[in-house]
Amino acid sequence: MSIHPLTKQELLEGHPPATSLTAGDVRKARGSHAHRLVVLDDDPTGTQSVGDLPVLTGWTEADLTWALGTGAPAVYVMTNSRSLAPDTAAQRNREVATNALRAAAGLGLDIDFVSRSDSTLRGHFPLEPDVLAEVLAEADINVDGVIIVPAFGDAGRITIDSIHYAGSDDAGFVPVGETEFARDASFGYQASDLREWVEEKSAGRYRASNVSTVTIDDLRGDREAVINVLTGLTDGQPVVVDIVEETDLRALALAILAAEASGKRFIHRVGPPFVRALIGQEVLEPLSAADVAGIRAGGVGEAAVGGLIAIGSHVAMTTRQLNVLRDRRQPTELEIDVQQVLGTNREDHLQHLVAQAVNALADGNVVVRTSRALVTGEDAAASLTIARTVSDALVEVVQKILAASPPRFVVAKGGITSSDVASRGLGIARAIVRGPMLPGIVSLWEPSDGPARGIPYIVFAGNVGNDEALADVVDKLTL
């Protein structure tokens, strides 16, 4: 049964208009004593809404001391946990949180944890917030509530009356449970009502009727009511939040800061723009071609002709974006064949692709992509294993291309792809996210050191942007 998309105006009928809060209002409320945020990002796409913040692909105490020592109000740690089995994801979250608390103690800082995940509700929930709460409890810090805010307006994810929607202003919005994202092989679900989604994903541990709510009406008209909801949370109780626009997030940020001032402590399970709002960062303008050139200057790929586009995402949006890129720029296109990667011809197949890519980069841009037909296993665990194996192959190809011929830029399309290409393909340990390539989406990292130093690295989620977005980004990088 098809669902008729609704416009944003239809969804907001009867609700109050947005407020006029500014990022400066939030910064003023934060003051100089607000807790720093340590963002455990389950893939690198969480950075697309922020700029000028440190990013780590490792999480030793020394790494976290460096990042927190920059003075930034938030630091990102790439856990890549969405690609991991639950027990491994739990262990990784525990390691990051433990080392972050140690690093913060050494610097005399207070920190809060943000568990950043997918705006279309895919990921390890409630496992990851549970692990963070356990680590904090071991440090005698009790968590009062888990604030759940998946909304990502720039990418067409909004929440109204606790129903989470996906879509766009042009095409309209449908409940997210009716989209392809809900049929994810590893993290599928049925509910679009976030209260029911919490019950579904927690296997009934939290009943929908016991999940607290922050409504769009209160965010826009009764902030004291929002503060009362937050201050009333105890024992890690989940609360789901309506969000449509940036000012809704800022209203929530002010309420969170007020609740924290009264002694409350929270873990945040959120989509990308939440951190921007909570630290009072302005919505950044997209980087220009001149900005990109400045980042590339002096880097190892400064004189390169062609850039590398690595595509691992299989969602329909990525395929449409790739089709537009083909038509507009005619890049050399190479395919990692999944069946060969899973078989005995793996090494010969990958080496042949590397040789072809290195030759083609001398003349222009190169796309290295996985097969467009998604190969899945018999269950979620088997599907994750296949995804991991294919991602490993793509990483190996990128790594060998970088060693032979550093490209002008690297774009990684897909969440798992972006994390693996950054940490293993390009050897990025520490970087600074410089800002978005498109309004509110698609971030550029500047590697601070290592073999990819100075090569603009573009983190491009599989499920964001319109059909022209990938080609638009590549245009800007190629100028």
JOZI-V469075 format. One record per residue. N is the residue number from 0. RES is the residue in one small letter. PHI is phi as a letter, one per 20 degrees, with the letter a starting at -180 (NA if undefined). OMEGA is omega as a letter, one per 30 degrees, with the letter a starting at -180 (999 if undefined). Layout:
n=<N & N>
res=<RES & RES>
phi=<PHI & PHI>
omega=<OMEGA & OMEGA>
//
This chain:
n=<0 & 1 & 2 & 3 & 4 & 5 & 6 & 7 & 8 & 9 & 10 & 11 & 12 & 13 & 14 & 15 & 16 & 17 & 18 & 19 & 20 & 21 & 22 & 23 & 24 & 25 & 26 & 27 & 28 & 29 & 30 & 31 & 32 & 33 & 34 & 35 & 36 & 37 & 38 & 39 & 40 & 41 & 42 & 43 & 44 & 45 & 46 & 47 & 48 & 49 & 50 & 51 & 52 & 53 & 54 & 55 & 56 & 57 & 58 & 59 & 60 & 61 & 62 & 63 & 64 & 65 & 66 & 67 & 68 & 69 & 70 & 71 & 72 & 73 & 74 & 75 & 76 & 77 & 78 & 79 & 80 & 81 & 82 & 83 & 84 & 85 & 86 & 87 & 88 & 89 & 90 & 91 & 92 & 93 & 94 & 95 & 96 & 97 & 98 & 99 & 100 & 101 & 102 & 103 & 104 & 105 & 106 & 107 & 108 & 109 & 110 & 111 & 112 & 113 & 114 & 115 & 116 & 117 & 118 & 119 & 120 & 121 & 122 & 123 & 124 & 125 & 126 & 127 & 128 & 129 & 130 & 131 & 132 & 133 & 134 & 135 & 136 & 137 & 138 & 139 & 140 & 141 & 142 & 143 & 144 & 145 & 146 & 147 & 148 & 149 & 150 & 151 & 152 & 153 & 154 & 155 & 156 & 157 & 158 & 159 & 160 & 161 & 162 & 163 & 164 & 165 & 166 & 167 & 168 & 169 & 170 & 171 & 172 & 173 & 174 & 175 & 176 & 177 & 178 & 179 & 180 & 181 & 182 & 183 & 184 & 185 & 186 & 187 & 188 & 189 & 190 & 191 & 192 & 193 & 194 & 195 & 196 & 197 & 198 & 199 & 200 & 201 & 202 & 203 & 204 & 205 & 206 & 207 & 208 & 209 & 210 & 211 & 212 & 213 & 214 & 215 & 216 & 217 & 218 & 219 & 220 & 221 & 222 & 223 & 224 & 225 & 226 & 227 & 228 & 229 & 230 & 231 & 232 & 233 & 234 & 235 & 236 & 237 & 238 & 239 & 240 & 241 & 242 & 243 & 244 & 245 & 246 & 247 & 248 & 249 & 250 & 251 & 252 & 253 & 254 & 255 & 256 & 257 & 258 & 259 & 260 & 261 & 262 & 263 & 264 & 265 & 266 & 267 & 268 & 269 & 270 & 271 & 272 & 273 & 274 & 275 & 276 & 277 & 278 & 279 & 280 & 281 & 282 & 283 & 284 & 285 & 286 & 287 & 288 & 289 & 290 & 291 & 292 & 293 & 294 & 295 & 296 & 297 & 298 & 299 & 300 & 301 & 302 & 303 & 304 & 305 & 306 & 307 & 308 & 309 & 310 & 311 & 312 & 313 & 314 & 315 & 316 & 317 & 318 & 319 & 320 & 321 & 322 & 323 & 324 & 325 & 326 & 327 & 328 & 329 & 330 & 331 & 332 & 333 & 334 & 335 & 336 & 337 & 338 & 339 & 340 & 341 & 342 & 343 & 344 & 345 & 346 & 347 & 348 & 349 & 350 & 351 & 352 & 353 & 354 & 355 & 356 & 357 & 358 & 359 & 360 & 361 & 362 & 363 & 364 & 365 & 366 & 367 & 368 & 369 & 370 & 371 & 372 & 373 & 374 & 375 & 376 & 377 & 378 & 379 & 380 & 381 & 382 & 383 & 384 & 385 & 386 & 387 & 388 & 389 & 390 & 391 & 392 & 393 & 394 & 395 & 396 & 397 & 398 & 399 & 400 & 401 & 402 & 403 & 404 & 405 & 406 & 407 & 408 & 409 & 410 & 411 & 412 & 413 & 414 & 415 & 416 & 417 & 418 & 419 & 420 & 421 & 422 & 423 & 424 & 425 & 426 & 427 & 428 & 429 & 430 & 431 & 432 & 433 & 434 & 435 & 436 & 437 & 438 & 439 & 440 & 441 & 442 & 443 & 444 & 445 & 446 & 447 & 448 & 449 & 450 & 451 & 452 & 453 & 454 & 455 & 456 & 457 & 458 & 459 & 460 & 461 & 462 & 463 & 464 & 465 & 466 & 467 & 468 & 469 & 470 & 471 & 472 & 473 & 474 & 475 & 476 & 477 & 478>
res=<m & s & i & h & p & l & t & k & q & e & l & l & e & g & h & p & p & a & t & s & l & t & a & g & d & v & r & k & a & r & g & s & h & a & h & r & l & v & v & l & d & d & d & p & t & g & t & q & s & v & g & d & l & p & v & l & t & g & w & t & e & a & d & l & t & w & a & l & g & t & g & a & p & a & v & y & v & m & t & n & s & r & s & l & a & p & d & t & a & a & q & r & n & r & e & v & a & t & n & a & l & r & a & a & a & g & l & g & l & d & i & d & f & v & s & r & s & d & s & t & l & r & g & h & f & p & l & e & p & d & v & l & a & e & v & l & a & e & a & d & i & n & v & d & g & v & i & i & v & p & a & f & g & d & a & g & r & i & t & i & d & s & i & h & y & a & g & s & d & d & a & g & f & v & p & v & g & e & t & e & f & a & r & d & a & s & f & g & y & q & a & s & d & l & r & e & w & v & e & e & k & s & a & g & r & y & r & a & s & n & v & s & t & v & t & i & d & d & l & r & g & d & r & e & a & v & i & n & v & l & t & g & l & t & d & g & q & p & v & v & v & d & i & v & e & e & t & d & l & r & a & l & a & l & a & i & l & a & a & e & a & s & g & k & r & f & i & h & r & v & g & p & p & f & v & r & a & l & i & g & q & e & v & l & e & p & l & s & a & a & d & v & a & g & i & r & a & g & g & v & g & e & a & a & v & g & g & l & i & a & i & g & s & h & v & a & m & t & t & r & q & l & n & v & l & r & d & r & r & q & p & t & e & l & e & i & d & v & q & q & v & l & g & t & n & r & e & d & h & l & q & h & l & v & a & q & a & v & n & a & l & a & d & g & n & v & v & v & r & t & s & r & a & l & v & t & g & e & d & a & a & a & s & l & t & i & a & r & t & v & s & d & a & l & v & e & v & v & q & k & i & l & a & a & s & p & p & r & f & v & v & a & k & g & g & i & t & s & s & d & v & a & s & r & g & l & g & i & a & r & a & i & v & r & g & p & m & l & p & g & i & v & s & l & w & e & p & s & d & g & p & a & r & g & i & p & y & i & v & f & a & g & n & v & g & n & d & e & a & l & a & d & v & v & d & k & l & t & l>
phi=<NA & e & d & f & f & d & f & f & f & f & f & e & g & n & d & f & f & f & e & d & f & d & f & f & f & f & f & f & f & f & m & d & d & f & f & f & d & d & e & e & d & f & b & f & f & f & e & f & e & c & b & l & c & f & c & d & d & c & b & f & g & f & g & f & f & f & f & f & f & f & n & f & f & b & c & d & c & e & e & l & f & f & e & d & f & g & f & f & f & f & f & f & f & f & f & f & f & f & f & f & f & f & f & f & f & f & e & m & d & e & c & c & d & d & e & e & c & f & f & d & m & e & q & e & c & e & g & f & g & f & f & f & f & f & f & f & f & f & e & m & d & e & e & e & b & d & e & d & c & f & g & b & g & f & d & n & d & c & c & c & l & m & e & e & c & c & r & b & f & f & e & n & c & c & g & f & f & e & e & f & f & f & e & g & f & d & c & f & a & d & f & d & f & f & f & f & f & f & f & f & f & e & l & n & f & d & f & g & f & d & e & f & c & d & e & f & f & f & g & e & b & b & f & f & f & f & g & f & f & f & f & e & f & b & l & m & f & f & c & d & c & f & b & c & c & g & f & f & f & f & f & f & g & f & f & f & f & f & f & f & f & e & o & f & c & c & d & d & d & b & e & g & f & g & f & g & f & f & e & m & e & f & f & e & f & g & f & e & f & f & g & f & f & f & f & f & g & n & e & f & d & g & e & f & e & d & d & d & d & d & d & d & f & d & f & g & f & f & f & f & f & f & f & f & f & g & f & e & c & l & f & f & c & c & d & e & e & f & f & f & f & e & d & e & e & g & f & f & f & f & f & f & f & f & f & f & f & f & f & f & f & f & d & r & f & c & d & d & c & f & g & f & e & f & d & d & e & f & b & f & f & f & f & f & f & f & g & f & f & f & f & g & f & f & f & f & f & f & g & f & f & g & f & e & b & g & e & f & b & c & d & d & d & o & f & f & g & f & f & f & f & f & f & d & f & d & m & f & d & c & b & d & f & e & q & e & e & c & g & m & b & m & e & d & d & d & f & e & b & n & f & d & g & n & e & g & d & d & e & c & f & f & d & c & n & e & f & e & f & f & f & f & f & f & g & f & f & e & f>
omega=<a & l & l & l & l & l & l & l & l & a & a & a & a & l & a & l & l & l & a & l & l & l & l & l & l & l & l & l & l & a & a & a & a & l & l & l & l & a & l & a & a & l & a & a & l & a & a & a & a & l & l & l & a & l & l & l & l & a & l & l & l & l & a & l & l & a & l & a & l & a & a & a & l & l & a & l & a & l & a & a & l & l & a & l & a & a & l & l & l & l & a & l & l & a & a & a & a & a & l & l & l & l & l & l & l & l & a & a & l & a & l & a & l & l & a & l & a & l & l & l & l & l & a & l & g & a & a & l & l & a & l & l & l & l & l & l & l & l & l & l & a & l & a & a & l & a & a & a & a & a & a & a & a & l & l & l & a & a & l & a & l & l & a & a & l & l & l & l & a & a & a & a & l & l & a & l & l & a & l & a & a & l & l & a & a & a & a & a & a & a & l & l & a & l & l & l & l & l & a & a & l & l & l & l & l & l & l & a & a & l & a & a & l & a & l & l & a & l & a & a & a & a & l & l & l & l & l & l & a & l & l & a & l & l & l & a & l & l & l & a & l & l & l & a & a & a & l & l & l & l & l & l & l & l & l & a & l & l & l & l & l & l & a & a & a & l & a & l & a & l & a & a & a & a & l & a & a & l & l & l & l & l & a & l & l & l & l & l & l & l & a & l & l & l & a & a & l & a & a & l & a & a & a & l & a & l & a & l & a & a & l & a & l & a & a & a & l & l & l & l & l & l & l & l & l & a & a & a & l & l & l & a & a & a & l & a & a & a & l & l & l & a & a & a & a & a & l & a & a & a & l & l & l & a & l & a & a & l & a & a & l & a & a & a & a & l & l & a & l & l & a & l & a & l & a & l & a & l & a & a & l & l & l & l & l & l & l & a & l & l & l & l & l & l & a & l & l & a & a & l & l & a & a & a & a & a & a & l & l & l & l & a & a & a & l & l & a & a & a & l & l & a & a & a & a & l & l & l & a & a & l & l & a & l & a & l & l & a & l & a & l & a & l & l & l & l & a & a & l & a & l & a & l & l & l & a & a & l & a & l & l & a & l & l & l & a & a & a & a & l & l & l & l & l & a & a & a & a & 999>
//
